[in-house]
Amino acid sequence: MEKLEEPERKEADFEVMKTPEIIVQEEQGAQLLSLLLKAENLNWGETETSLAKETVKYFKDNPPDPKILKTIKSFYREGVDEETLYNFALTYQHPERVEKVLEMVTKYKSHVKNPQKIYQKVLTVLERFEKTFSKSLLAKKFATEIEQDKNKRLQKIEETKKRIENIIDFFKPDSKTTDIKKLIFVPTDPLYKKSSGRSFSVFPGEQIIISHIDNIYSQDHEFSHSIINPIVEKLSQQLTDQQKGKISQLASGKLKQDYGDRYFSLLCEEFIRTYNDVLKRGEKPQSYEDFMQKISGITENQFQKFLAESISLKARCEQLEIKTIDDFKNKSQEYFDKFEKNQLRDLIFKLYQEYSNCSNREAKNFEQFVLAEFPTRIQTINPKSLATK
């Protein structure tokens, strides 16, 4: 009897990734790095909490070895970004992560020259700093706060799991594309700004998320990177240089203020932000009328407070010579067109709507849908119609 051949795996066939194991785990290297970044710049990170203020006082009274601070400064001079430093710091006491981190930095951080040398320097300064800091009373206070946060997270683990499952249920990520089996939440870093968050894939099958315990928006955002980034990687292989250029043109000025013109980062961020900020909330992309309604009730005192608290907003207003709330309202159309108008979000929002509403579509998950639809949609946009301000 002839042996039957296995049927070919159809493109639409796939297995949705399973809910990853969710754990809470301290990352000593990342915490030590935050302390060193604070020591090098006392205004870095969180500044208002009692522990942050106590940390500033500690470093004024007990400055680290000047050689350590000199090394931190050298990283900045050499253009090594904080994300890279945290990636290296996450290998502290985790040698199994080194190979993946060095591979990732070499591939995606071309501006970092000699990653192996930078990695060795990071580990050296962390080890030297820990020897002195670990004996301090402040170290004990950090350990207590981190342990309390860890316990609170463990109590919320089912709530966190449900949010992760909702994201998986919407995108239905292919297990071969998003291979995350273990999701590690790091206890809240007392020196990290509440509004900030980062995710790292420093070992196959694992994702590490650094985010404040109360900032569930950031937690969802960072997890979504494990789904969206690999899809955009595949999408990049289909896009022409012209199409990649259009992505940069379509993105909002505000987003480009943070990510430059790098189409890959812009596209990943906008896919995630459009889902979290707009679609998930049952809203639509912001129009100029929406923007005007939002700023109409702002007082002069509130506006000046916003300027003082946000370096990014201040920089945007300075470009348009906006100094008061009246200036802001008078130049609202110019400000909106330059920084808020987001044609990339409009495009992605329409794709999300179609993906959500079409139950009979051929594509079975978001990856299949966006790989089939996005190149055509971006191609039809005429660059002459884009805002040039």
Secondary structure, 3 states (H helix, E strand, C coil): CCCCCCCCCCCCCCCECCCCEEEECCCHHHHHHHHHHHHHCCCCCCCCCHHHHHHHHHHHHCCCCHHHHHHHHHHHHCCCCHHHHHHHHCCCCCHHHHHHHHHHHHHHCCCCCCHHHHHHHHHHHHHHHHHHHCCCHHHHHHHHHHHHHHHHHHHCHHHHHHHHHHHHHHHCCECCCCCCCEEEEECCCCCCCCCCEEEEEEECCEEEEEECCCCHHHHHHHHHHHHHHHHHHHHHCCCCHHHHHHHHHHCCHHHHHHHCCCHHHHHHHHHHHHHHHHHHHCCCCCCHHHHHHHHCCCCHHHHHHHHHHCHHHHHHHHHCCCCCHHHHHHCHHHHHHHHHCCHHHHHHHHHHHHHHHCCCCCCCCHHHHHHHHHHHHHHCCCHHHCCCC
